[in-house]
Amino acid sequence: MSISGTQWQRIAECTKLASLHVTALSQLKNQLISRKLPELYDDCTKIRSDLLDATLHDVLPHQKKGGGKSGKCMPQPYHLIYFPTPTRLSSLYPDGTDAIHAPGPPFTRRMWAGGDITFDDHLNFRSTRFRCKESITDVNIKGNEGEEKIYVSIRRRIGFGTSDLARHCNSISEFEDPIVENRKLVFMRDRSNRLKTPTASQDVLKFPHMADAKHTFIPTPALLFRFSALTFNAHAIHLDKKYCQEVEGYRNLLVHGPLTLVLMLQFLTERMRSMHGAGKLTEKSHDQIITFVAYRNIAPLYAEEEMTLCMRQKEEHLWDTWIEGPEGGLAVKASVRTAKEPPMQVERDHPTKTFQSSRLDLPKKLGENGSANSEDDLASDEDLDSHEDEKSEMHEESTRSEEDEDDQIDKHTTNRGKTSRTVQKSSKSNPAE
């Protein structure tokens, strides 16, 4: 079959448009990565942590007053309610989100896709200021023209905010960043530029293993409001039911991505305490500290609908924790590594010395099969490279390929929470695949 001159002309025009589209998106990626973000400072006062404790008290089972170590250290991952971006009302998008990480119009609709956090030490409730250095590390663009989704990866490095503290440290790199967080946000086009009719069917993933412990509760609009207030977050999908239904196409308010992470890690921490009390853990409960977590938000969770926190122990220092929706579908999945923490030594007035004395005892190195090597093969405080290698293996084990992750998120951002059929995954498969 021959191609006419008119057809060749149309092909050339389409090719030219596609080339211009790729060039424009490439420029957008470069602009985002080179964007200079402001440093954020926070005194990390204990009162805000106490307010989050009060908010979660009736939600989580046996919720203890936070702070560990007699309340001197910030619970994990309570740092998520600190270091808000001080955005003026006039700078917010119509849905209440800020533009600091956004690609710009028309990509103004934001969702929280997931991330990972490395805890190298505690943040202590001290009379010292902490700082958060933020940068955009990667940008990925998925989807056809007109239906693109832009995934923005952000790194947050949290450490001491007073510059002269570094002079009191033997090694600046050793003490600078107790917490390193990577988070991924997805930005979509304005609703006016997108199809409003959702696809009728949507898969419901199931976690392939039984949970060691579960806890079911119903998140309320008051819970979502309080967490929004604590995080300085005015996003309408958490606050305005009418907006969710009439503009975004959701059936109710959405539960925050960071809130689900707080719930999972606090539930896991409490269950580790309970397992120790029942003689199921070999290490003392206060010696078990989370050193790394990788998580994904897979499906939306709604206010006034049941959600179930689940956890299971895979190995001595490896844990799965996840959240199921009202139909038992997998909504959030996290893989967690813990380590034995040495007890706090002598109290010191200087915050840097307190930080040094509470340095985590890093877990054993992993072999090729993911299991620990000999008892003598422990990572020292100086051997941080081995910890980075271990973290990479953990991250690789706990996350699906980038394409599969984005495909699953695409289904839920496009279909907006409507479900019709269940896909039961084999117990031999990775739950994230």
Disulfide bonds with the S-S distance in Angstrom:
none
